[in-house]
Amino acid sequence: MRNVYDLLEERGLIAQATDAEAIRELLGKEKVTFYIGFDATADSLHVGHFLQMVVMKHLQDAGHRPIALLGTGTTMVGDPSGKTDMRKMMTTEQIDYNAECFRRQMSKFIDFSDGKALMLKNGDWLRNLNYIDFLREVGTHFSVNRMLSAECYKSRLEGGLTFLEFNYMLMQSYDFLHLNQTVDCKMELGGNDQWSNIIGGVELTRKVTGKDVYGLTFTLLTTKEGVKMGKTVGGAVWLDPEKTSPYEFFQYWRNIADQDVTNCMKLLTSIDLAEIEAIDVNDGKQINAAKERLAFELTRLVHSEEDAQKALDTARGLFGGAADHEHMPTTEITADMLNDGQAAILDLMVAAGICPSKGEGRRLVQQGGIAVDGEKVENPLLTVSAEKLTAGIVIKKGKKIYQKVILK
């Protein structure tokens, strides 16, 4: 009989499983409590987190109970997975604030009413642990030799792995043990870069309790070339509209590479698989329509139907020649950017996130890639008057990136 495991597999979401057959059987015969951890390293979730919530939602819709575990304890140490340097140390106040931001955002995607899901903070048990008791109860079950062979540590050994970070795997593993003992959690899920940490939790819980528990990782959101998606010139693609506007969010998905569209549709949306597979990726018209649909659907899910429609209308207006200035992404500047009533175009481009530096901006201008109010900029020393900026100008980079700049 088909169950949610088959759905996850068909959509390409499953990367590795500790015991695929046992997990499939478990998900088919009982309501399973599972968890995914989210370290509170920023004040907003990003698109990588959204993929994790898509998996949580699939499982919740099938009758299982998710635990969103906010890492108010583990964030104090920092996960070395996928990092070339140690993560920046954060205060408990910063971490707790970020976790509260996560809590508000997650509630939009996962139903936490009537015990259908739990939201917990691992700082509630990790921050007060007695170190010697922890070493005796948990540390004794871990082989240092085996830990050092894990990908999350191996990649850091050459550059320097701190003893602080070395403890991360033990802490995450303890989370699974604690959740198993307190709320009967039987599965830990996470991105495929978490495989070593998840294995640690599964093995620790089995050794201490004697119970069968399981781990499952899902596919990371990457391009066909294996590069992680969700980054722009300005940084991460955030779910918070104050950090990444709905229009910018829409445009990110509208502008992804043709070869990545169908995979993103499978992983991130609930669009029927037969419909996705029918898209001819070699047909420009079909692939453009698919990109527009992907962008609309994800903006609707993350923001709202109204925001998605505004973003769609704005994009169509801009690229159809009838610019919708009202809903265009806007950067407000202040008078301190002016010099004798003028602002340099390169300064405006950097302020608007069109380019990361003035050097890059100069190169774009020299290559003919920048226009202001429809006029190509040919001189990188161009200045714009305060009068024009008060009314607002539109800077265009290439064919697809627009930003309104206005003096406040």
TANOR-V801924 format. One record per residue. N is the residue number from 1. NEAR is the number of other ideal C-beta (glycine too) atoms within 8 Angstrom. Layout:
BEGIN
n:N near:NEAR
n:N near:NEAR
END
This chain:
BEGIN
n:1 near:3
n:2 near:4
n:3 near:10
n:4 near:11
n:5 near:12
n:6 near:9
n:7 near:11
n:8 near:12
n:9 near:9
n:10 near:7
n:11 near:9
n:12 near:9
n:13 near:11
n:14 near:13
n:15 near:8
n:16 near:8
n:17 near:10
n:18 near:10
n:19 near:7
n:20 near:8
n:21 near:6
n:22 near:9
n:23 near:14
n:24 near:11
n:25 near:8
n:26 near:12
n:27 near:13
n:28 near:8
n:29 near:5
n:30 near:4
n:31 near:6
n:32 near:11
n:33 near:14
n:34 near:14
n:35 near:15
n:36 near:14
n:37 near:12
n:38 near:13
n:39 near:9
n:40 near:14
n:41 near:8
n:42 near:8
n:43 near:6
n:44 near:10
n:45 near:12
n:46 near:12
n:47 near:12
n:48 near:11
n:49 near:10
n:50 near:14
n:51 near:14
n:52 near:14
n:53 near:12
n:54 near:11
n:55 near:13
n:56 near:15
n:57 near:10
n:58 near:12
n:59 near:13
n:60 near:14
n:61 near:7
n:62 near:10
n:63 near:5
n:64 near:12
n:65 near:12
n:66 near:13
n:67 near:15
n:68 near:15
n:69 near:13
n:70 near:13
n:71 near:14
n:72 near:16
n:73 near:14
n:74 near:16
n:75 near:13
n:76 near:12
n:77 near:11
n:78 near:16
n:79 near:13
n:80 near:12
n:81 near:10
n:82 near:5
n:83 near:10
n:84 near:5
n:85 near:5
n:86 near:9
n:87 near:10
n:88 near:5
n:89 near:4
n:90 near:9
n:91 near:5
n:92 near:10
n:93 near:6
n:94 near:8
n:95 near:14
n:96 near:11
n:97 near:9
n:98 near:13
n:99 near:13
n:100 near:8
n:101 near:12
n:102 near:13
n:103 near:10
n:104 near:8
n:105 near:12
n:106 near:13
n:107 near:8
n:108 near:5
n:109 near:10
n:110 near:12
n:111 near:6
n:112 near:8
n:113 near:5
n:114 near:3
n:115 near:6
n:116 near:8
n:117 near:13
n:118 near:11
n:119 near:10
n:120 near:10
n:121 near:11
n:122 near:16
n:123 near:13
n:124 near:9
n:125 near:9
n:126 near:13
n:127 near:10
n:128 near:4
n:129 near:8
n:130 near:5
n:131 near:6
n:132 near:6
n:133 near:8
n:134 near:12
n:135 near:9
n:136 near:8
n:137 near:8
n:138 near:13
n:139 near:9
n:140 near:7
n:141 near:8
n:142 near:13
n:143 near:5
n:144 near:6
n:145 near:6
n:146 near:8
n:147 near:12
n:148 near:9
n:149 near:7
n:150 near:10
n:151 near:9
n:152 near:14
n:153 near:15
n:154 near:9
n:155 near:8
n:156 near:13
n:157 near:9
n:158 near:4
n:159 near:7
n:160 near:6
n:161 near:9
n:162 near:7
n:163 near:5
n:164 near:8
n:165 near:14
n:166 near:10
n:167 near:9
n:168 near:13
n:169 near:15
n:170 near:12
n:171 near:13
n:172 near:14
n:173 near:16
n:174 near:13
n:175 near:15
n:176 near:17
n:177 near:14
n:178 near:10
n:179 near:14
n:180 near:14
n:181 near:6
n:182 near:5
n:183 near:8
n:184 near:5
n:185 near:13
n:186 near:12
n:187 near:14
n:188 near:16
n:189 near:14
n:190 near:14
n:191 near:10
n:192 near:11
n:193 near:10
n:194 near:10
n:195 near:13
n:196 near:12
n:197 near:15
n:198 near:16
n:199 near:10
n:200 near:14
n:201 near:17
n:202 near:14
n:203 near:10
n:204 near:15
n:205 near:14
n:206 near:11
n:207 near:7
n:208 near:9
n:209 near:10
n:210 near:4
n:211 near:8
n:212 near:6
n:213 near:15
n:214 near:14
n:215 near:14
n:216 near:13
n:217 near:14
n:218 near:15
n:219 near:10
n:220 near:11
n:221 near:12
n:222 near:10
n:223 near:10
n:224 near:8
n:225 near:5
n:226 near:5
n:227 near:6
n:228 near:8
n:229 near:11
n:230 near:9
n:231 near:7
n:232 near:8
n:233 near:7
n:234 near:4
n:235 near:5
n:236 near:10
n:237 near:11
n:238 near:10
n:239 near:12
n:240 near:11
n:241 near:9
n:242 near:3
n:243 near:6
n:244 near:11
n:245 near:7
n:246 near:14
n:247 near:13
n:248 near:11
n:249 near:17
n:250 near:16
n:251 near:13
n:252 near:13
n:253 near:13
n:254 near:12
n:255 near:7
n:256 near:12
n:257 near:7
n:258 near:7
n:259 near:7
n:260 near:11
n:261 near:15
n:262 near:11
n:263 near:9
n:264 near:14
n:265 near:13
n:266 near:11
n:267 near:13
n:268 near:11
n:269 near:11
n:270 near:3
n:271 near:9
n:272 near:6
n:273 near:9
n:274 near:6
n:275 near:8
n:276 near:11
n:277 near:7
n:278 near:6
n:279 near:11
n:280 near:7
n:281 near:10
n:282 near:4
n:283 near:7
n:284 near:5
n:285 near:6
n:286 near:10
n:287 near:14
n:288 near:8
n:289 near:8
n:290 near:12
n:291 near:14
n:292 near:11
n:293 near:10
n:294 near:16
n:295 near:16
n:296 near:13
n:297 near:11
n:298 near:14
n:299 near:15
n:300 near:11
n:301 near:8
n:302 near:9
n:303 near:10
n:304 near:7
n:305 near:6
n:306 near:6
n:307 near:12
n:308 near:15
n:309 near:9
n:310 near:11
n:311 near:17
n:312 near:12
n:313 near:10
n:314 near:12
n:315 near:14
n:316 near:8
n:317 near:11
n:318 near:10
n:319 near:8
n:320 near:6
n:321 near:5
n:322 near:5
n:323 near:9
n:324 near:10
n:325 near:8
n:326 near:4
n:327 near:9
n:328 near:14
n:329 near:9
n:330 near:9
n:331 near:11
n:332 near:8
n:333 near:12
n:334 near:7
n:335 near:6
n:336 near:4
n:337 near:9
n:338 near:10
n:339 near:6
n:340 near:4
n:341 near:6
n:342 near:10
n:343 near:14
n:344 near:10
n:345 near:17
n:346 near:11
n:347 near:10
n:348 near:15
n:349 near:15
n:350 near:13
n:351 near:10
n:352 near:10
n:353 near:9
n:354 near:13
n:355 near:12
n:356 near:5
n:357 near:7
n:358 near:10
n:359 near:6
n:360 near:9
n:361 near:16
n:362 near:10
n:363 near:8
n:364 near:13
n:365 near:16
n:366 near:7
n:367 near:6
n:368 near:7
n:369 near:7
n:370 near:15
n:371 near:9
n:372 near:13
n:373 near:6
n:374 near:6
n:375 near:6
n:376 near:6
n:377 near:11
n:378 near:5
n:379 near:6
n:380 near:10
n:381 near:6
n:382 near:10
n:383 near:8
n:384 near:11
n:385 near:8
n:386 near:11
n:387 near:6
n:388 near:8
n:389 near:14
n:390 near:8
n:391 near:7
n:392 near:10
n:393 near:13
n:394 near:14
n:395 near:16
n:396 near:10
n:397 near:12
n:398 near:6
n:399 near:3
n:400 near:8
n:401 near:8
n:402 near:12
n:403 near:14
n:404 near:13
n:405 near:16
n:406 near:13
n:407 near:12
n:408 near:5
END
